[in-house]
Structure formats: structure tokens, C-alpha cells
Amino acid sequence: MRVAQQQRARRVVVGVAASMCVVVLGLSIGSVVSPPSPDVSVGATPTAGPVAIAPPADSLRGTTLDGGELAIADFPGEPLILYAFADWCGPCQDDLALLAATDLEVRTIGLAVDADEDGSRIALADAGLALPTMLLDWDQLAMSVTPVEALPVWFALNADHEVVDTIAGAIGGELRLRTLAETALTRTEPSNVVTMAPEAPPATSSPVGCPVGPVEERTYVVQPGDSLSGIARTVYGDPLLFGIIADANGITDTSPLQVGQTLVIPPCEASQDPGVATGAALDAMLARLRATLDPEVAQALVAGLPDTYSELPTADPSAVAFGTADLTLLVHQLDLLPGMTAEQVIADALAAGSGTVDLDGVPAAFTNPAATGQLLVPLPGNRVIVLSPEESRAIDYEINVLQQWMVVVRLQLG
């Protein structure tokens, strides 16, 4: 096919995400694994979220690997899984092996996109998989199913052959594959949400214990009003463990939760020491969300600086440092995920055992107040900053100064 040959010549190696091969064309969304080509620029970082609602996929048809014809319309009223892959896509080979080892209730159709015919036969044979497969180019796939030019990519079609779920990237495990099949069987409304598969398999267990553990691996369908921390509270008993769910499902600040999205919930062992577990989870949350200060926040911090403090140099480009000759405090801002609020972050920290600091009627949270504490301060504009000592030392004796300083900062930001 002329288009496929032209596009195959335009692939370029970027080598970023191990779970995905993405062609750099007009709608590319990430990295590519393919023969190098010097005349194409690198595409954007992989993203997820909604795309245009695709029409029913009945128009999708192509030539099979044995020279016959295959069309989605050949399976009227039957839910299907479509698997788009290529012989030159490394992560696709793992998915093919997983398909061969998994007995699904839903028929799977292979879409060999921009692929070599002989190479596709070899890839299927190596996986021990007899998969009805049609040869397509990118334009055929985009017009019939989705404009996302990523490989591998999975589609769940309901009985009307509407796309009800899309996963870009290697699916990563039997549970996700079975969940996709269940979605094809049960979901009736079409979905334009593209979920990015995580770049690594989900953790076999939480690194910290769960208050309601042990929790076995399961799935969860996102409901209206859900947030990651709320889901973590429901399934693990600890809202601070939201990062485990985010990592297992490839969720970032650019891929917010979508109502109806099916999440994999990794397993979690029971907490041996709830105090240690919640403290570790809080530290993990703060590290995960740490970001550079807004200029407006930095200006307010300087304007409200106590007489005994001064702004100090720091080697940390994401932090601003303040303090005295005896104490250096690093200040970071938290990058809140969609659906999170400053009040919720403070409430979760307090629920995890932090102390409360009153900022003229507004609560802040002070972690480990008798040890190496960190002060979490909610700011106007749904922002949160964290004050922490540069070295391991207690700052509880400074709490009165910090308290007065943060009240002024909040007033500055109005």
C-alpha cells in the first residue's frame, strides 16, 4: 500500500516509553521504536484524555495475512477487541504472547498497522497465536476507529461496534486484558477517553501497608465525583496511597480521571505499624507532588519574611530557601492533580497523624512535630506549599515564627 510505504519510511527512533511505539506523523503522541530516519522531527510526550467520538467501526475492513478479506461488519451484534500492532514494535510482542496465553470470552481481531506482511506472520507464529488479522495503514485506522497513532493500542467494541474503551500502550497483564473484555461485554455508551498504559507493570504490593489490608488486586470503575485520593481511601483505607493507583494506571496531571474509566487496583498488604505506614505514605505523597513555586507565591514569601530570616541560596532549582545562620528551610509548591484541593491535602495529612497549626482560623498541617517536621500550608488559589528543613533537624521550636509568617503570606495572596 502506497501510504503505508511512505509512512513506514518516515518513522524515527526516539526511545522513551518502553511500553509504546508511536509514529511521528501529524497526530503523534510520543516515542517511536522503528528504523531510524534523519528527516523527521521528534513528536510530543505521550498524553491521554478524550479524542473525538469515533463512529461505529463497521466500515473498518482490510486484507488478511492469507490474502482474504476481513471486515468488522462480518461480526454483527458481537462485542470485539481490536488489537493494533506491528512487527517492528517491540512492546507489541509481549502483548501477543499475553493474548496467546489468555482465554477470553470476547473475540479479538488483529490490526497489523503499517506492518510488513511476512513480519506480521512471524510475530504471530513466535507468540503461538492464531489471530485473524487485517493489514491496514494509519489513515484507515484513524478514519475508522481513532486518530491516536500509537502502537500497540487496544480497542473494546460493544455489540454495536462502538468504541467503549481505548488503551494506548502495552496492556501489561491478564487482569487489564480481562477487564477490557468485560468492558466490551457490558458497556453500552461509546467513550472517547484514551488511557495511557503505564510504562512498567503495577507493583505487586504497596511499599507501605494499608490500614484495611490485605487488599487483593481488583478493578474499580470511576464514578462521578471520584478523586484518586478518595478512591485510595475507599479501597486501601488511606487517601495518601493514591500514587500507587496512579502509577498502576499511567495517570498523570495531564490524564485526569474520566467517569466510567476502569482502574486496576494493585494489591496491598496489611499495615504492620499504622503510624509508620501513614508517615511513609505522607512523605511519598509530598515527594510525588513537589513542584517549583509560582512567582506570585515566591514574591509573597519574600514580602512576608520575618525579621530574623533572610532569603538564602540553594542548589535545589525547584525550591526557594529561607532561614537563619542556624536553620535553612526549603519551600516547595505541590502540583495538585486534577480533582485535588488544598483543603483536601491538609485534611488527608491531618488524618495521617499530622499536628494542626492554626493560621488565623485556617488549619495547616505539621508532620512529625517533634522530629524533622514539614509544614503544609494551604494558600488562596487552591495552592499548597511545604516548608521543610534542609537538614535532618527538628523545627518545632520555630513553629511560632512560621505560623506568623504564613498568616502574612496568605494575606499577601488575598
C-alpha positions as CSV (number, residue, x, y, z in Angstrom):
1,M,0.0,0.0,0.0
2,R,1.5,3.3,-1.1
3,V,0.5,5.3,2.0
4,A,1.8,2.6,4.4
5,Q,5.1,2.5,2.5
6,Q,5.5,6.3,2.7
7,Q,4.7,6.4,6.4
8,R,7.0,3.4,7.1
9,A,9.9,5.4,5.6
10,R,9.1,8.3,7.9
11,R,9.4,6.5,11.2
12,V,12.0,7.7,13.6
13,V,13.6,6.3,16.8
14,V,13.0,8.3,20.0
15,G,13.3,5.5,22.5
16,V,11.4,6.9,25.5
17,A,8.4,4.8,26.7
18,A,9.2,1.1,26.9
19,S,5.5,0.2,26.7
20,M,4.7,2.0,23.5
21,C,5.8,2.7,19.9
22,V,4.3,5.9,18.5
23,V,4.7,7.1,14.9
24,V,5.7,10.7,14.4
25,L,3.1,11.9,12.0
26,G,0.5,14.7,12.1
27,L,-1.1,13.4,15.3
28,S,1.8,11.7,17.0
29,I,1.7,11.5,20.8
30,G,5.0,10.1,21.9
31,S,8.0,7.9,21.1
32,V,8.8,5.5,18.3
33,V,10.5,2.2,18.0
34,S,11.5,1.7,14.4
35,P,14.3,2.0,11.9
36,P,15.9,5.5,12.1
37,S,15.2,8.2,9.6
38,P,17.1,11.5,9.6
39,D,14.3,13.7,8.0
40,V,11.6,13.6,10.7
41,S,11.5,15.6,14.0
42,V,10.6,14.1,17.3
43,G,6.9,14.1,18.4
44,A,5.3,15.2,21.7
45,T,5.3,13.5,25.1
46,P,2.6,10.8,25.4
47,T,-0.6,12.2,26.7
48,A,-4.1,10.8,27.4
49,G,-7.6,12.0,27.6
50,P,-10.5,12.5,25.3
51,V,-10.4,12.4,21.5
52,A,-13.3,12.7,19.0
53,I,-16.1,10.1,19.5
54,A,-15.5,7.6,16.7
55,P,-18.3,6.3,14.6
56,P,-19.1,2.5,14.8
57,A,-16.2,0.6,13.4
58,D,-18.2,-1.4,10.9
59,S,-16.5,0.4,8.0
60,L,-13.1,-1.0,9.0
61,R,-12.0,-3.7,6.5
62,G,-8.8,-4.9,5.1
63,T,-6.8,-7.7,3.5
64,T,-5.9,-10.6,5.8
65,L,-2.4,-12.2,6.1
66,D,-3.6,-15.1,3.9
67,G,-4.9,-12.8,1.1
68,G,-8.6,-12.9,2.0
69,E,-10.8,-10.1,3.2
70,L,-11.9,-9.3,6.7
71,A,-14.3,-6.6,8.0
72,I,-15.7,-5.7,11.4
73,A,-19.2,-5.8,9.9
74,D,-18.6,-9.6,9.5
75,F,-19.4,-9.9,13.2
76,P,-22.9,-8.3,13.6
77,G,-24.1,-7.9,17.2
78,E,-20.8,-9.3,18.6
79,P,-18.6,-7.4,21.1
80,L,-15.0,-7.4,19.9
81,I,-11.5,-6.4,21.0
82,L,-9.3,-4.8,18.3
83,Y,-5.5,-5.0,18.8
84,A,-3.4,-2.7,16.7
85,F,0.2,-3.8,16.4
86,A,3.2,-4.1,14.1
87,D,6.1,-6.5,13.5
88,W,8.6,-3.6,14.2
89,C,7.0,-2.7,17.6
90,G,8.9,-4.4,20.4
91,P,6.2,-3.9,23.2
92,C,3.6,-5.5,20.8
93,Q,5.4,-8.9,21.1
94,D,4.7,-9.1,24.8
95,D,1.0,-8.4,24.2
96,L,0.8,-11.0,21.5
97,A,2.2,-13.6,24.0
98,L,-0.3,-12.5,26.6
99,L,-3.1,-12.9,24.1
100,A,-2.0,-16.4,23.3
101,A,-1.9,-17.3,27.0
102,T,-5.3,-15.8,27.9
103,D,-8.7,-17.4,27.2
104,L,-11.1,-14.5,26.6
105,E,-14.9,-14.5,26.2
106,V,-14.6,-11.8,23.5
107,R,-13.3,-12.3,20.0
108,T,-10.0,-10.5,19.3
109,I,-9.2,-9.1,15.8
110,G,-5.6,-8.1,15.0
111,L,-4.9,-4.9,13.1
112,A,-1.4,-5.0,11.6
113,V,-0.8,-1.3,11.0
114,D,2.0,0.0,8.8
115,A,3.5,-3.5,9.1
116,D,5.4,-6.0,6.9
117,E,3.1,-8.9,5.9
118,D,5.8,-11.6,6.4
119,G,7.0,-10.0,9.6
120,S,3.4,-10.0,11.0
121,R,3.1,-13.7,10.2
122,I,6.4,-14.4,12.0
123,A,5.4,-12.3,15.0
124,L,2.1,-14.2,15.4
125,A,3.9,-17.5,14.9
126,D,6.5,-16.7,17.5
127,A,3.8,-15.9,20.0
128,G,1.9,-19.1,19.2
129,L,-1.1,-17.1,18.3
130,A,-3.8,-17.8,15.7
131,L,-5.3,-14.3,15.4
132,P,-7.5,-13.2,12.5
133,T,-5.6,-10.1,11.3
134,M,-6.1,-7.5,8.7
135,L,-3.4,-5.3,7.1
136,L,-4.1,-1.5,7.5
137,D,-2.4,1.8,7.0
138,W,-2.6,4.7,9.5
139,D,-5.3,6.5,7.6
140,Q,-7.6,3.6,7.6
141,L,-7.2,3.2,11.3
142,A,-7.7,6.9,12.0
143,M,-10.9,7.2,9.9
144,S,-12.5,4.0,11.3
145,V,-11.5,3.9,15.0
146,T,-9.3,6.7,16.4
147,P,-6.8,9.4,15.4
148,V,-4.3,8.1,18.1
149,E,-1.2,7.0,16.2
150,A,0.2,4.7,18.8
151,L,1.3,1.1,18.9
152,P,0.2,-1.0,20.5
153,V,-3.3,0.2,21.0
154,W,-6.3,-1.7,22.2
155,F,-10.0,-1.0,21.5
156,A,-13.0,-2.5,23.2
157,L,-16.1,-2.5,20.9
158,N,-19.6,-3.1,22.2
159,A,-22.2,-5.1,20.4
160,D,-23.0,-2.1,18.1
161,H,-19.2,-1.9,17.3
162,E,-18.9,1.5,19.0
163,V,-15.5,2.1,20.8
164,V,-16.2,1.9,24.5
165,D,-12.6,1.9,25.8
166,T,-9.2,2.6,24.3
167,I,-5.8,1.8,25.9
168,A,-2.6,3.1,24.3
169,G,0.5,1.1,25.1
170,A,1.3,-2.5,26.2
171,I,-1.6,-3.7,28.3
172,G,0.8,-5.2,30.9
173,G,-1.2,-8.0,32.4
174,E,-4.0,-10.5,32.3
175,L,-6.3,-8.6,34.7
176,R,-6.2,-5.5,32.4
177,L,-6.9,-7.7,29.4
178,R,-9.8,-9.4,31.0
179,T,-11.1,-6.0,32.2
180,L,-11.0,-4.7,28.7
181,A,-13.0,-7.8,27.5
182,E,-15.5,-7.2,30.3
183,T,-15.9,-3.6,29.2
184,A,-16.7,-4.7,25.6
185,L,-19.4,-7.0,27.0
186,T,-21.0,-4.7,29.5
187,R,-20.6,-1.0,28.4
188,T,-23.2,0.4,26.1
189,E,-22.2,4.1,25.7
190,P,-19.3,5.0,23.4
191,S,-16.3,6.5,25.0
192,N,-13.7,9.0,23.7
193,V,-11.3,8.5,26.6
194,V,-7.8,7.2,25.7
195,T,-6.0,5.7,28.7
196,M,-2.2,5.5,28.6
197,A,-0.9,2.2,29.8
198,P,1.8,2.5,32.5
199,E,5.4,2.1,31.3
200,A,6.0,-0.6,33.9
201,P,3.9,-3.4,35.4
202,P,2.0,-2.4,38.5
203,A,3.7,-3.0,41.8
204,T,2.8,-6.4,43.3
205,S,2.1,-4.6,46.6
206,S,2.1,-1.2,48.2
207,P,5.6,-0.3,49.6
208,V,3.8,0.7,52.7
209,G,1.0,-1.2,54.4
210,C,-2.7,-0.5,54.1
211,P,-4.9,0.2,57.2
212,V,-7.6,-2.0,55.8
213,G,-5.3,-4.6,54.2
214,P,-4.6,-7.0,53.0
215,V,-6.2,-5.9,49.7
216,E,-6.2,-8.2,46.7
217,E,-5.7,-7.0,43.1
218,R,-9.0,-5.8,41.7
219,T,-10.6,-3.2,39.4
220,Y,-12.6,-0.1,40.1
221,V,-14.9,1.9,37.8
222,V,-14.6,5.6,38.2
223,Q,-17.9,7.3,39.4
224,P,-19.0,10.9,39.2
225,G,-17.2,13.0,41.9
226,D,-14.4,10.5,42.4
227,S,-10.8,11.6,43.0
228,L,-7.6,9.4,43.3
229,S,-7.3,10.1,47.0
230,G,-10.9,9.3,47.5
231,I,-10.6,6.0,45.7
232,A,-7.4,5.2,47.8
233,R,-9.4,6.0,50.9
234,T,-12.2,3.6,49.8
235,V,-10.0,0.7,48.7
236,Y,-6.9,1.0,51.0
237,G,-8.3,3.0,53.9
238,D,-5.6,5.7,53.3
239,P,-6.1,8.6,50.9
240,L,-2.3,9.2,50.8
241,L,-1.8,5.9,48.8
242,F,-3.3,7.5,45.7
243,G,0.1,7.3,44.0
244,I,0.0,3.5,43.8
245,I,-3.2,3.7,41.8
246,A,-1.9,6.5,39.6
247,D,1.3,4.6,38.8
248,A,-0.5,1.3,38.1
249,N,-2.8,3.0,35.5
250,G,-0.5,5.6,33.9
251,I,-2.4,8.5,35.4
252,T,-0.6,11.9,35.4
253,D,-1.6,15.5,35.8
254,T,-2.3,15.5,32.1
255,S,-4.5,12.4,32.1
256,P,-7.2,13.1,34.7
257,L,-9.8,10.5,35.8
258,Q,-12.8,10.0,33.5
259,V,-16.2,8.8,34.6
260,G,-16.6,5.2,33.6
261,Q,-12.8,4.6,33.4
262,T,-11.8,1.2,34.7
263,L,-8.8,1.3,37.0
264,V,-6.6,-1.6,38.2
265,I,-6.2,-1.5,42.0
266,P,-2.8,-3.1,42.9
267,P,-2.7,-5.4,45.9
268,C,-1.7,-4.2,49.3
269,E,-0.5,-5.9,52.5
270,A,-1.9,-5.1,55.9
271,S,-0.1,-2.4,57.9
272,Q,2.3,-3.8,60.5
273,D,2.7,-0.4,62.1
274,P,0.0,2.1,61.1
275,G,1.9,5.1,62.4
276,V,5.0,4.2,60.3
277,A,2.9,3.3,57.3
278,T,0.9,6.6,57.2
279,G,4.0,8.6,57.8
280,A,5.8,6.9,54.9
281,A,2.7,7.4,52.7
282,L,2.6,11.1,53.5
283,D,6.3,11.5,52.7
284,A,5.7,9.7,49.4
285,M,2.8,12.0,48.6
286,L,4.8,15.1,49.2
287,A,7.7,13.9,47.2
288,R,5.4,13.0,44.3
289,L,3.6,16.3,44.1
290,R,6.6,18.6,44.8
291,A,7.0,21.4,42.2
292,T,8.5,24.8,41.7
293,L,7.0,27.8,43.3
294,D,4.7,30.2,41.4
295,P,6.4,33.6,41.1
296,E,3.4,35.1,42.9
297,V,3.9,32.7,45.8
298,A,7.7,33.4,45.9
299,Q,7.0,37.1,46.0
300,A,4.6,36.8,48.9
301,L,7.0,34.7,50.8
302,V,9.7,37.3,50.5
303,A,7.3,40.2,51.3
304,G,6.2,38.5,54.5
305,L,9.7,37.3,55.6
306,P,10.3,37.5,59.4
307,D,12.9,40.0,60.6
308,T,15.1,37.1,61.8
309,Y,15.0,35.3,58.4
310,S,16.6,36.0,55.0
311,E,16.4,34.5,51.6
312,L,19.3,32.0,51.1
313,P,20.9,30.5,48.0
314,T,20.1,26.8,47.3
315,A,21.4,24.2,44.9
316,D,17.8,22.8,44.5
317,P,16.3,24.5,41.4
318,S,12.8,23.6,42.4
319,A,13.0,25.2,45.8
320,V,13.4,28.6,47.4
321,A,15.5,28.7,50.6
322,F,14.9,30.9,53.6
323,G,16.3,30.9,57.2
324,T,19.0,32.0,59.6
325,A,22.6,31.1,60.1
326,D,21.5,28.0,62.0
327,L,18.5,26.9,60.0
328,T,17.7,26.6,56.3
329,L,14.1,26.0,55.2
330,L,13.3,24.8,51.7
331,V,9.9,25.8,50.3
332,H,8.3,23.8,47.5
333,Q,4.8,24.1,46.0
334,L,2.7,21.0,45.4
335,D,1.5,20.2,41.9
336,L,-2.1,19.1,42.7
337,L,-3.6,16.5,40.5
338,P,-7.0,17.2,38.8
339,G,-9.8,16.9,41.4
340,M,-7.5,17.6,44.4
341,T,-8.0,20.6,46.6
342,A,-5.7,22.3,49.0
343,E,-8.2,21.7,51.8
344,Q,-8.3,18.0,51.0
345,V,-4.5,17.7,51.1
346,I,-4.4,19.3,54.5
347,A,-7.3,17.1,55.7
348,D,-5.5,14.0,54.4
349,A,-2.3,14.9,56.2
350,L,-4.1,15.6,59.4
351,A,-5.9,12.2,59.1
352,A,-2.5,10.6,58.7
353,G,-1.5,11.9,62.1
354,S,0.0,15.3,61.4
355,G,-0.4,18.1,64.0
356,T,-2.6,21.1,63.4
357,V,-1.2,24.7,63.1
358,D,-3.8,27.5,63.2
359,L,-3.3,30.2,60.6
360,D,-5.8,32.7,61.8
361,G,-8.7,30.3,61.5
362,V,-7.3,28.2,58.6
363,P,-5.6,24.8,59.5
364,A,-2.2,23.9,58.3
365,A,-0.6,20.5,58.9
366,F,2.7,19.9,60.7
367,T,4.2,16.4,60.1
368,N,6.3,14.8,62.8
369,P,6.3,18.0,65.0
370,A,8.8,16.5,67.5
371,A,11.3,15.4,64.8
372,T,12.1,16.6,61.3
373,G,8.8,18.3,60.7
374,Q,7.4,19.7,57.5
375,L,4.7,22.4,57.5
376,L,2.0,22.0,54.8
377,V,0.3,25.4,54.2
378,P,-2.9,25.9,52.1
379,L,-2.8,29.1,50.1
380,P,-5.5,31.1,48.2
381,G,-6.0,29.9,44.6
382,N,-6.0,26.2,45.6
383,R,-2.3,26.0,46.2
384,V,-0.2,24.3,48.9
385,I,3.4,24.9,49.9
386,V,5.6,22.7,52.0
387,L,8.3,24.1,54.3
388,S,10.9,21.6,55.3
389,P,14.4,21.8,56.9
390,E,17.4,21.4,54.5
391,E,19.0,19.0,57.0
392,S,17.6,16.4,59.4
393,R,16.7,18.5,62.4
394,A,13.6,19.5,64.4
395,I,11.9,22.8,63.5
396,D,9.2,22.6,66.1
397,Y,10.8,25.4,68.1
398,E,10.4,27.7,65.1
399,I,6.7,26.9,64.8
400,N,5.5,30.3,66.2
401,V,7.7,32.2,63.7
402,L,6.5,30.0,60.8
403,Q,2.9,30.4,61.9
404,Q,3.1,34.2,61.9
405,W,5.0,34.2,58.6
406,M,2.4,32.0,56.8
407,V,-0.5,34.2,58.1
408,V,1.1,37.2,56.4
409,V,1.8,35.2,53.2
410,R,-1.9,34.2,53.0
411,L,-2.9,37.8,53.4
412,Q,-0.5,38.9,50.7
413,L,-2.1,36.4,48.3
414,G,-5.5,37.6,49.3
